[in-house]
Amino acid sequence: MTVLHPRGVNHLAIATRDIKMQLEFWCDLLGCPLKALYWMHGLEGAFHGFIELSEDSYIAFVQTPDVPDRVEYGVTHAPDLTAPVAAGLMQHLALHVDSFDELLTMRDRLRSRGLQVLGPIDHGFIQSIYFSGPEGLNLEIACGTDIPAEEWIDPEVQGLCNISDDELAAFKRPASFERPARPVPQPVFDPSLPHWHYPPGVREKIMGRSDADVWARLSETTPPVTAG
C-alpha cells in the first residue's frame, strides 16, 4: 500500500513589511507570476499575496501593520546560508527547477538584475545556486529529484542523532493510515505536543468548535474581483 503523505508545498507564508518590494523581487528577478493580492481573510489590516511557482505551489506574503522591523541575525534570521537561526524558523528556502540548464538560466537572470549569486554547486543528489532576498531571506534554487536513501543516510550521523535502526526503518517507511468511517474527534489539549500559543481562554473558543462550525464560520470563498 502506498503511504499517503503531503506531496509538495502548497504555499509557504512569509511575513513582510513591504509586500510591493517582495513582489518586485519575486516577479521581476525570479519571473514568478502574481496570482492573488487581497485583504487577508480573518485578519484585520492584513494584505495577502500569492506568487505562483507551479499550479499547486506558491509563495505567499502576509503584510500587517504590526510586523516588526527588528532583525537579530542568528535569532530571527540566519545571517548566511550555513549560519544558525532559532529553532523552528526557516534557515533557508530552496526552490526547484527541472534541469541544470534551467538552473544556469536562473543564475544568469538574477545576475542580469544586479544580484550576486553563489554557484552552481554540486551536492551529489542536487545542484544549487544561492542568493539573498528582501528582508533577510536566504534563497536557493536547485535541480534534482528522487534522493537515494541508501546512499545519503549516514550511519555516523544516525548515531549522533540517537536514532536506532528500528526508528530509522520507521522513518524511511512511515506507517500507512486508513481514514476511519467516522471522523476522529478533537483530542484533549496536551501542552507537551506542538500547539498554538493563544491568549488565555481563546484556545477553548477556537479549538473547541466542531469541524462543521469551523468550515461555516471561517471559510471565505468569494474573490475580491468578480470574473466578467
Residue pairs with C-beta under 8 A, 6 or more apart in sequence:
1 176
3 173
3 174
3 175
3 176
3 177
4 176
4 177
5 174
8 56
8 57
9 57
10 56
10 57
10 58
11 50
11 57
11 58
11 59
11 60
12 58
12 59
12 60
12 90
12 93
13 60
13 61
13 62
14 22
14 59
14 60
14 61
14 62
14 137
15 61
15 62
15 63
15 64
15 67
16 22
16 61
16 62
16 63
16 67
16 134
16 135
17 63
17 67
17 69
17 135
18 63
18 134
18 135
19 37
19 47
19 49
19 61
19 63
21 134
21 135
22 49
22 61
22 134
22 135
23 34
23 37
23 49
23 51
23 61
25 133
25 134
26 32
26 51
26 59
27 33
27 34
27 51
28 113
29 109
29 110
29 113
29 115
30 95
30 106
30 109
30 110
31 109
32 51
32 52
32 53
32 59
33 51
33 52
34 49
34 50
34 51
34 52
35 50
35 51
35 52
35 58
36 48
36 49
36 50
37 47
37 48
37 49
37 50
38 47
38 48
38 223
38 224
39 46
39 47
39 48
39 224
40 46
40 47
40 48
40 62
41 48
41 218
41 220
42 218
42 220
43 62
43 64
45 64
45 65
46 62
46 63
46 64
47 61
47 62
47 63
47 64
48 60
48 61
48 62
49 60
49 61
49 63
50 58
50 59
50 60
51 58
51 59
51 60
51 61
52 58
53 59
53 95
53 96
70 76
71 77
71 135
71 136
73 79
73 83
73 136
74 83
74 84
74 85
74 86
75 85
75 86
76 85
76 86
76 89
76 136
77 85
77 89
77 136
77 138
78 84
78 85
78 89
78 91
78 92
78 138
80 138
81 92
81 118
81 130
81 138
81 140
84 91
85 91
91 138
92 130
92 137
92 138
92 139
92 140
93 137
93 138
93 139
93 140
94 128
94 139
94 140
94 141
94 142
95 139
95 140
95 141
95 142
96 141
96 142
96 143
97 103
97 106
97 141
97 142
97 143
98 143
99 143
100 120
100 127
100 143
102 143
103 120
103 127
103 128
103 129
103 141
103 142
103 143
104 120
106 129
106 141
107 117
107 119
107 120
107 129
107 141
110 117
110 129
110 131
111 117
115 131
115 132
116 131
116 132
117 129
117 130
117 131
118 129
118 130
118 131
119 127
119 128
119 129
119 130
120 127
120 128
120 129
121 127
121 128
121 129
121 130
123 144
124 152
125 144
125 147
125 148
125 151
125 152
126 142
126 143
126 144
127 142
127 143
127 144
128 140
128 141
128 142
129 140
129 141
129 142
130 138
130 139
130 140
131 139
131 140
132 138
132 139
133 139
149 172
153 168
153 172
158 168
163 171
183 211
186 207
186 208
189 195
189 203
189 207
195 203
196 203
198 206
209 217
